[in-house]
Amino acid sequence: MTEQNPHLEGTPLIAPSSTDHPLYDSVVDACRTVFDPEIPVNIYDLGLVYTIEISDQSEVRIVMTLTAPGCPVAGEMPGWVAEAVEPLPGVKQVDVDLTWEPPWGMDMMSDEARLELGFM
């Protein structure tokens, strides 16, 4: 019997977000108020927010990355995101997890971010 590989081919590395939850849009808006200090674009449009998971109890789990593992704000950024999301009406709890898989790439930026940074 073969052992199941958790990274099966075709399995997305980024889990889907709870886009149909009523809090989703306000959580996205809150994420857009947090900026990477080295790049004048918010973390959501930079593509640093991978997953916004919202439970039926309105507990929010955000999985995000940084532009590089050596980012000087690596220890602070998750706290900034939690501070932006926690005050939202209806949010019960916020957990922010950092991941390095998949690694962030410029292709993850929104068109708005690319335009703002002069890549379009």
C-alpha positions as CSV (number, residue, x, y, z in Angstrom):
1,M,0.0,0.0,0.0
2,T,1.4,3.4,-1.0
3,E,1.4,6.3,1.3
4,Q,-0.7,9.3,0.2
5,N,1.3,12.3,-0.8
6,P,-0.1,15.5,0.7
7,H,1.1,17.5,-2.4
8,L,-0.7,15.4,-5.0
9,E,-0.3,16.7,-8.5
10,G,-3.1,18.9,-9.5
11,T,-3.9,19.8,-5.8
12,P,-3.8,23.6,-5.5
13,L,-1.2,24.9,-3.2
14,I,-3.4,27.7,-2.2
15,A,-6.6,26.8,-0.5
16,P,-9.9,28.4,-1.7
17,S,-11.2,31.4,0.2
18,S,-14.7,31.7,1.7
19,T,-15.8,34.2,-1.0
20,D,-19.5,33.5,-0.4
21,H,-19.3,34.4,3.3
22,P,-21.0,37.8,4.1
23,L,-17.8,39.0,5.8
24,Y,-15.5,38.2,2.9
25,D,-15.6,41.6,1.2
26,S,-15.0,43.6,4.4
27,V,-12.1,41.3,5.3
28,V,-10.6,41.9,1.8
29,D,-11.1,45.7,2.3
30,A,-9.4,45.5,5.7
31,C,-6.4,43.6,4.2
32,R,-6.2,46.4,1.6
33,T,-5.4,48.8,4.4
34,V,-2.1,47.0,5.2
35,F,0.9,47.9,3.1
36,D,4.2,46.3,2.6
37,P,6.6,48.9,3.9
38,E,9.1,48.4,1.0
39,I,6.5,48.5,-1.8
40,P,3.8,51.2,-1.9
41,V,1.0,48.7,-2.6
42,N,-1.4,47.0,-0.2
43,I,-0.8,43.3,0.6
44,Y,-4.0,42.1,-1.0
45,D,-3.2,43.6,-4.4
46,L,0.4,42.5,-4.1
47,G,-1.0,38.9,-3.9
48,L,0.4,38.3,-0.5
49,V,-2.9,37.1,0.9
50,Y,-3.4,33.5,-0.3
51,T,-6.5,32.4,1.6
52,I,-9.3,34.1,3.6
53,E,-11.2,31.3,5.4
54,I,-14.2,32.3,7.4
55,S,-16.1,29.7,9.5
56,D,-19.8,29.7,10.2
57,Q,-18.9,31.1,13.6
58,S,-17.2,34.1,11.9
59,E,-13.8,33.0,12.8
60,V,-11.3,34.3,10.2
61,R,-8.2,32.5,9.2
62,I,-5.9,34.3,6.8
63,V,-3.0,32.5,5.1
64,M,-0.5,34.9,3.7
65,T,3.1,35.1,2.6
66,L,5.7,37.9,2.2
67,T,7.6,39.0,-0.8
68,A,10.7,37.3,0.6
69,P,11.5,35.1,3.7
70,G,14.1,37.7,4.8
71,C,11.5,40.5,4.8
72,P,12.3,42.9,7.7
73,V,8.7,42.9,8.9
74,A,8.1,39.2,8.8
75,G,7.5,39.1,12.5
76,E,5.1,42.1,12.5
77,M,3.1,41.7,9.3
78,P,0.7,39.0,10.6
79,G,-0.1,41.2,13.6
80,W,-0.8,44.2,11.4
81,V,-3.2,42.1,9.3
82,A,-5.0,40.7,12.5
83,E,-5.3,44.3,13.9
84,A,-6.9,45.4,10.6
85,V,-9.5,42.6,10.5
86,E,-10.3,42.1,14.2
87,P,-12.3,45.3,14.6
88,L,-14.7,44.4,11.8
89,P,-18.3,44.0,12.9
90,G,-19.2,40.3,13.2
91,V,-15.6,39.0,13.3
92,K,-15.3,36.7,16.3
93,Q,-11.6,35.8,16.0
94,V,-8.7,36.3,13.6
95,D,-5.7,34.0,13.0
96,V,-3.0,34.9,10.5
97,D,-0.6,32.2,9.4
98,L,2.5,32.8,7.3
99,T,3.5,30.3,4.6
100,W,6.3,30.2,2.1
101,E,4.5,27.7,-0.2
102,P,4.0,28.5,-2.9
103,P,6.7,31.2,-2.9
104,W,5.4,34.7,-3.8
105,G,6.0,35.9,-7.4
106,M,5.3,39.1,-9.3
107,D,2.7,37.2,-11.3
108,M,0.5,37.1,-8.2
109,M,0.0,40.9,-8.2
110,S,-3.3,42.3,-9.3
111,D,-3.4,44.4,-12.5
112,E,-3.9,47.5,-10.3
113,A,-0.6,46.7,-8.4
114,R,1.3,46.1,-11.6
115,L,0.0,49.4,-13.1
116,E,0.9,51.3,-9.8
117,L,4.4,49.9,-9.9
118,G,4.9,50.6,-13.6
119,F,4.9,47.0,-14.8
120,M,2.0,47.6,-17.2
